[in-house]
Amino acid sequence: MHIHNISAVLYIIHIAETHLLYFRAKRRKKESIMGSLVHVKEATVITPSDQTPSCVLSLSALDSQLFLRFTIEYLLVYSPVSDPVSLSDRLKSALSRALVPYFPFSGRVRERPNSGGSLEVNCRGQGALFLEAVTDHLTCLDFQKAPRHVTSWRKLLSLSVVDVLAGAPPLVLQLTWLRDGGAALAVGVNHCLSDGIGSAEFLTLFAELSRDSLSQTELKRRHLWDRRLLNPSPVRGSFSHPEFNRVPDLCGFVNRFNAERLVPTSVVFEKQRLTELKKLASRLGESSTKHTSFEVLSAHVWRSWARSLSLPSNQTVKLLFSINIRDRVRPVLPAGFYGNAFVVGCAQTTVKDLTEKGLRHAAKLVKQAKERVGDGYVRSVVEAVSKAKCPDSVGVLIISQWSRLGLEKLDFGFGKPVHVGSVCCDRYCLLLPVPERSDAVKVMVAVPSSAVDSYENLVTRPNA
């Protein structure tokens, strides 16, 4: 583990920050208040604790797609701790040890020469970045509700990697001490290296190493890189992919989300409310149809979101969500594979049908989108993204399910988190775990300010 020149590291942070999205500049004055009260005290480049392979590793077509060239930014908040100095040192040591089996996380991502946009990782043990900061503004209680602005918590991960191909580290962590003695741990993992399941497995190992209590499960777990398992292969049959198809923008949809202020929202669905949604979808449809909590909740949020936006009745809308393919391809992917092993499921309909046909119709579309994904379908997606196809953005709501990743169990030696979420609340909807309430799901999404009251009213009233 090595500490590099701090001023040089902070310069990297400054350069990265100047490349953040400025199209919301009008909002920046309000939202920078929080940022000005978070002060980075130390920046450390953490390298693997043991020798790791010096090599170049190819990323798969799924890893390399343009759609995934961003950073997954987890935010974990913990109650006040008694020995912050010891905790910081323990986290750095554990991270250094975790980077041995996950050594590509300490490499650098670049385009593969003459590959048409495919990516690779140059693994030379360059290291991940660990920042330590303090704030005199936030306490643990501030995370019990949605942030006031989309980027209110932006500075809890001060280095936001906009372009990982520019030489930035694909793994960045920041430990911020809160005003009440609590701690916020933000983790940024570039999506081209790993999906949610893979990055959560890395965090599980990191946490167990921090506690010096590796479980038998973790001791036996393999950490498998081999991205060749998802190389393009011959596709049998013909498959439709509505997620890649462009649809007419009848209402200035894209411009609206770029220009209008987005307001974060947060709604918790307890087990009873999820059961009510299932009953409502079943009562309105065929009694033999069984829906999962994800199907009914995502369908309900989708309907509430679309209705609140007052879109034209003939506007096509889509719900995009990830579908884990580890057990859907043949042969199945081996345990421990931490690459991107998902395809984008797509439920599509018109605003008129989504509104008038009710929850049953929407839940059915979500279920059908899941059921069509088999080995052949996955192979056809791999072929499509290898030709640079990318999901459309018109009329689209993206839902990402973090509630099943085990993030609420991550104990680094100072207890389990009291809040699990994302550093920024944006237009992408997150289904989050609720600590100490294992059956509950928190829905966080930012919606245009003109629609926020309607959305919150609709999403909290399933029968509306």
Disulfide bonds with the S-S distance in Angstrom:
none
